[in-house]
Amino acid sequence: METRLCENAEAGRTWAVRRSNCTVFEVFADYSVMVDLEQRTCSCHLWQIDRFPCTHAVAAILAKRDSVYDYVECYYKTDFFRKAYESPIFPIPDIGKGLGSNGSAAGVVLPPITKRPAGRPPTRRIKVFGEFKRPLKCSRCSVAGHNRKTCKAMI
């Protein structure tokens, strides 16, 4: 996330940023974008989706001369990650799960019983959408549509 933050800062360095009031900015990239630092919103909606400052928000934060790290949500920081994994995670024992009526473990879904279809199995490969057959090209006259054996061109 640190590299993503640096990439956002680098991408927004050349953009023009105008202040509307103390927390609302207008960033002029390829198009005009409104950034509200107090509400932590951007009109491109990436900041609301990821809860991580987008390039427009980083440009506005740098124009205000604030620390970008103050606007990053706590769950993107290493302290939050360490707290999430500081308590041990114990495996769940499956002693309470008994065997089903058919002798298999309860809760296990087995594949359906199927019969093999009659006849010889197909050997041709099924073509994917958009795949086409390459046209024949004669090695003698270099014209598409026939091969050397059926070529009627003069030698």
C-alpha positions in Angstrom: 0.0 0.0 0.0 3.0 2.2 0.6 4.0 1.9 -3.1 0.5 2.5 -4.2 0.4 5.7 -2.1 3.7 6.9 -3.7 2.4 6.1 -7.2 -0.8 8.1 -6.5 1.4 11.0 -5.3 3.6 10.9 -8.4 0.6 10.7 -10.8 -1.0 13.8 -9.2 2.0 16.0 -9.0 1.4 17.8 -12.3 -2.3 18.4 -11.8 -3.7 21.8 -10.9 -5.5 22.0 -7.5 -7.8 24.8 -6.4 -9.2 25.3 -3.0 -12.9 25.9 -2.6 -12.9 26.1 1.2 -10.6 24.7 3.9 -11.6 21.1 3.2 -13.0 21.0 -0.3 -10.7 21.1 -3.3 -11.1 21.0 -7.1 -8.5 18.9 -8.9 -8.0 19.4 -12.6 -6.7 16.2 -14.2 -8.0 15.2 -17.6 -11.4 16.4 -16.2 -12.4 18.3 -13.1 -12.8 16.3 -9.9 -14.1 17.5 -6.5 -12.4 16.2 -3.3 -13.7 16.7 0.2 -11.0 15.9 2.8 -13.3 16.2 5.8 -15.9 13.7 4.5 -13.1 11.7 2.8 -15.0 11.6 -0.6 -13.9 12.1 -4.2 -16.2 12.5 -7.2 -14.4 9.6 -8.9 -15.7 7.4 -6.0 -12.5 5.4 -5.7 -11.8 6.8 -2.2 -15.2 5.8 -1.0 -14.9 2.2 -2.5 -11.4 1.4 -1.3 -11.3 3.7 1.7 -7.8 4.5 0.5 -6.9 8.0 -1.0 -7.1 8.1 -4.8 -4.7 10.1 -6.9 -7.1 13.1 -6.8 -7.3 13.0 -3.0 -3.5 12.7 -2.7 -3.0 15.7 -4.9 -5.5 17.7 -2.7 -3.8 16.5 0.5 -0.4 17.6 -0.8 -1.8 20.9 -1.9 -3.1 21.5 1.7 0.4 20.4 3.0 -1.1 17.7 5.3 0.3 14.3 5.9 -1.1 11.7 3.5 -0.8 9.0 6.2 -3.5 10.8 8.3 -6.1 10.1 5.6 -5.3 6.4 5.2 -7.7 4.1 7.0 -6.4 2.2 10.0 -6.9 -1.2 8.5 -4.2 -0.4 5.8 -1.6 0.2 8.6 0.7 -2.5 10.0 -0.5 -2.0 13.6 -4.0 -3.1 12.6 -2.5 -6.1 10.7 -0.5 -7.1 13.7 -3.4 -6.8 16.1 -5.5 -9.0 13.8 -3.0 -11.9 14.1 -1.7 -11.5 17.6 -4.2 -13.9 19.2 -3.8 -17.5 18.2 -6.2 -19.2 15.8 -7.1 -22.7 16.9 -8.4 -25.4 14.6 -12.0 -26.5 14.9 -12.2 -30.1 15.9 -14.6 -32.3 14.0 -15.3 -34.9 16.7 -18.9 -33.8 17.0 -19.5 -34.5 13.4 -20.7 -38.1 13.0 -20.9 -40.3 10.0 -23.8 -40.1 7.7 -26.2 -42.9 6.7 -24.0 -44.0 3.8 -20.8 -44.2 5.8 -19.3 -40.9 4.6 -18.7 -37.9 6.9 -21.7 -35.7 7.4 -21.7 -32.4 5.5 -19.6 -33.8 2.6 -21.3 -33.5 -0.7 -20.4 -36.4 -3.1 -20.6 -36.1 -6.9 -23.6 -37.5 -8.6 -23.6 -41.1 -9.8 -23.5 -41.0 -13.6 -23.5 -43.6 -16.3 -21.1 -43.5 -19.2 -22.9 -42.6 -22.5 -23.2 -45.3 -25.1 -21.0 -45.3 -28.2 -17.5 -44.2 -28.9 -16.3 -41.0 -27.2 -15.8 -38.0 -29.4 -12.2 -37.2 -30.4 -12.7 -33.8 -31.9 -11.8 -30.8 -29.8 -14.6 -28.3 -29.2 -13.6 -24.9 -30.6 -13.7 -21.8 -28.4 -15.7 -18.8 -29.3 -13.8 -16.7 -31.8 -11.6 -19.6 -32.9 -11.7 -20.2 -36.7 -10.4 -22.8 -39.1 -7.3 -21.7 -41.1 -8.0 -21.7 -44.8 -6.1 -24.0 -47.1 -3.2 -22.5 -49.1 -1.7 -24.1 -52.1 2.1 -24.5 -51.8 2.4 -24.4 -55.6 0.6 -21.2 -56.6 0.2 -19.6 -53.1 -3.6 -19.1 -53.6 -6.0 -19.8 -50.7 -8.9 -22.3 -51.2 -7.2 -25.4 -52.5 -4.1 -27.5 -51.9 -1.2 -28.7 -54.2 -3.0 -32.0 -55.1 -6.1 -30.2 -56.5 -4.2 -27.2 -58.0 -5.3 -26.5 -61.6 -2.9 -23.6 -62.2 -0.4 -23.7 -65.0 3.2 -24.7 -63.9 
